[in-house]
Amino acid sequence: MKIQPATKEAFQLLLEGSLALAQVEANGIRIDTEYLNKATQQIETEIKEKTEALQKDKTFRIWKREFGDKTKIGSGDQLAHVIFSKLKYKCPGKTATGKYRSDQSAFEDVDLPFVKDWFKLDKLKNANGTFLNGIRREVVDGYLHPSFNLNTVETFRGSSSSPNFQNIPIRNPEIGKLIRQCFIPRKGRVLVEIDFGALEFRISAAFWADPKMIEYASDKTKDIHRDQAALCYKTSNDQVSKQMRYAGKNQFVFPEIYGSYYVQMARKLWESTSKENFKLKDDKTLVRDWLANNGIKSLGKCNPRQRTRPGTFEHHIKEVEDDFNRRFNVFASSKEKWWRDYQKRGWFRMLTGFIVSGVYSRNFLMNCPIQGPGFHCLLWSLIELQKWLNKYKFDTLIVGEIHDNILSDVPICELQDFLYAAERIMTKEIRKAWKWIVVPLEVEVDVTPVDGNWHQKAQWIENGSEWVPK
């Protein structure tokens, strides 16, 4: 693989981006070390109790007889062997090496408390080992200084290390809350998270030059993530909850524009419906119950070699995908031409002036020219926002970036000026600098209470001459 800046502007973006991110790293984000220590002790106690409870279960006795001294209660492969081979639960499939699948979705139809408790324990272990202890190892004098890298991801997306600041598991509300409560602003300040809205879809509209995509992305009344979630779960737009929109975004829209297809999307979307809090907006109705009442009671076989069966979720998602490709037909046809052209010449150019050459899979090829420029929009904005802060000698500090959002530590007296500057830079000035952005850009803003923590963030909106809580 070879990725290189092909224009002066592309080279300048990397140079200035490296300098700006170095300043972000030096700023650091404040950590509530007292909470962190208590949370670590609490979760370690909970892990011990849950482990002991599992070891008393009759299922574990079968596990122990099967593996003897080689028993590892944390082994997903051993769990799969016990459940599918010894207890004879139906296995949805095997890996390429012939082993039983051990991801959580493989156990979806296993109605066994032991399995559900095992996965809860697994998530707690991951939260403790990867995140809480990872943060503790890197804290210096109450501050965390993650590294933000521009040279480690093949798609040219940014990354983070020591620790990985961009990988906090927000999909699990309980774990997300546990970890995000560690992050706090400096005294008398707030944490501000500014996120591009539906950026990947907007970049796709620009890159593929699909008139219908451009029209859709330019309509402020439409939200591609919400609208697709409504189609996937057979609801109205008004019934789409935050969790449903998140699933529509990450398990349909992103996979679709990045080259996935209905089988993989159906599995993930259906898996989301198994969560206890996955309900319709402002309603106690579980999405899976809603689907059942609308004639969809099972996932389906999800075997691409077999036709989908009407009445299954798999069949429904295939219809949703077909509808997506009909509506955005230029995107659907252009990506095939794009693939054929790449196979002939072995390279392609990003919208932001980078040449990418090498041997790639089809999925990578669909991903790279969207994900790379999407992050470059964030990087360009961060650079310009940091220049603005330096020019006017603001005390606001940018303390992190997560792919398409910027996290800042802001004195309350600077909050309004900062939000208006960020919105102007991220939605207007960037379009003047990069003419290929042919659709409007939007930002979504979340602000914590003064001296609050990151988990307490709440959405703010622009209301006339000021930003206010929604």
PECORGI-V504224 format. One line per field, one symbol per residue. phi: phi as a letter, one per 20 degrees, with the letter a starting at -180 (. if undefined). psi: psi as a letter, one per 40 degrees, with the letter a starting at -180 (. if undefined). burial: I if it has 16 or more other C-alpha atoms within 10 Angstrom, else O. A space follows every 10 residues. Layout:
phi = ???
psi = ???
burial = ???
This chain:
phi = .bcbfdcfff ffffffffff ffffffgmdf defffgffff ffffffffff fffffeffff ffgfffdlfe fcfeefffgf fffeeeemff efqcffenef fcffffdgee ecggffffff ffffffffff dffffgfdfc lncdcfeddd cddffmffbb bleffecfff fegffgfgef ffecefgmcc ecddcfelff ffffgffele gffffffeef edcfffffff ffdlcegfef effffffgfe dcfggffdne bgffffgfff ggfeffeecf flbeffffff fffdnddbfo fldfedffdg nefgffffff fgfgfffdff gfeffffgff ffffdnbbde fendedcqdc fffffffgfd fffgfffffg ffgfffffff felfegceda bcmcbddcdc fffdffffff fffffeddff fffcffeecf dccddccefg medffegcfd cecmebecff
psi = ihhiheiddd dddddddddd dddddddihi hgdddddddd dddddddddd ddddeeiddd ddddddebee hheehddddd ddddddefih heiiideeii ieidddedeh ghdddddddd dddddddddd cddddddehh feihgihhie eehdeeiiii ifageefhge dhdddddddd edhiiiheii hhhhhhhfdd dddddddefh ddddddeehe eihddddddd ddefiideeh idddddddde ecddddeeea iddddddddd ddeeidegii hfiehidddd ddefeheidi dfheeiiihi eidddddddd dddddddgdd dddddddddd dddddeiihi defhhhiahi iddddddded dddddddddd dddddddddd defiehhhei igcfihhihh ideedddddd dddddedddd dddgeegeii iiihhhhiih eaiddeiihi ihgbeihii.
burial = OOIOIOOOOI OOIIOIIIOI IIOIIIIIII IOIOOIOOII OOIIOOIOOI IOOIOOOOII OOIIOOOOOO OOIOOIOIII IIIIOOOOOO IIOOOOOOOI IIOOIIIIOI OOOIIOOIIO IIIIIOIIOO IIIIIIOOIO OOIIIIIIII OOOOIIIIII OOIIIIOIIO OOOOIOIIII IIIIIIOOII IIIIIIIIII IIIIIIIIII OOIIOIIIOO OOIIIIIIII IIIIIOIOII IOIIIIIIIO IIIIIIIIOI IIIIIIIIII IIIOOOOIII IOOOOIIIOI IOOOOIOOII IIOOOOOIOO IIIIIIIIOI IOOIOOOIOI IIOOIOOOIO OIOOOOIIOI IIIIIIIOOO OIOOIIIIII IIIIIIIIII IIIIIIOIIO OOOOOIIIII IIIIIIIIII IOOOIIOIIO OIIIIIIOOI IOOOOOIIIO IIIIIIIIII OIIIIOIOOI OIOOOOIOOO
